[in-house]
Amino acid sequence: MVIQTVCSVNHLFKVSVLICSIQRYHPDIEFSVLVTDIDSEEKNNVASRFNGNVKIICCNDINIDFINHMRSYYDILDFNVAAKALAFYYQLVQKNKPACLYLDSDIYALNDLNDFVSKLKHDVVLTPHTYSCYPKDNISPGEMQLINLGFINGGIIYIKNTEASINILNWLLDYSKYAWFVAPGAGMFNDQHWLDCLPYFFNDHVHIIKDYSVN
């Protein structure tokens, strides 16, 4: 399994913290970082910031013809979120990795991942924003934010390389082309509403993990 994250150059310092926090417990684990605003010539310079088994990739490495078109209308935040699907395509389809665990660049590991990884038995595993109703204290977040923004948290996504999961990934990729904006008024909040759909449309293959220590 490869751990994947996505960021632009201005968030590389967060990726350094993420990677170091996991390497304390798993020094040999494979990391991949898709840096969305560099080209192939800049990869070695970025890679020099990291220790261990860390591979830097850029959008030029991904064989998807609509990437440049996406750049023309997404801002950097929207594009970085949409690039999650591109990174999964790179790892599972182009590189044929057996599985890929996506982690947001601002995640920090407080313990080893062994217990979490042992629960990754489904084709796709997602994490929710909450496991219970929010208290009615007029303090954010609240249920209305879940309605507007989605109840699945896109910060941790696991996809195993199976026929079913590749079909799910292709479905996500189709919407990542043009419908992953931060636009709650239009029913969009990046990837989160699309991830909300997965347990319903692909319920035999998608699992929402129940673990209070995760995300």
Beta strands, then each sheet from edge to edge (+ up, - down):
strand 1: 2-7
strand 2: 30-35
strand 3: 54-57
strand 4: 99-103
strand 5: 124-128
strand 6: 152-160
strand 7: 182-183
strand 8: 188-189
strand 9: 206-208
sheet 1: 3+ 2+ 1+ 4+ 6- 5+ 9+
sheet 2: 7+ 8-
end
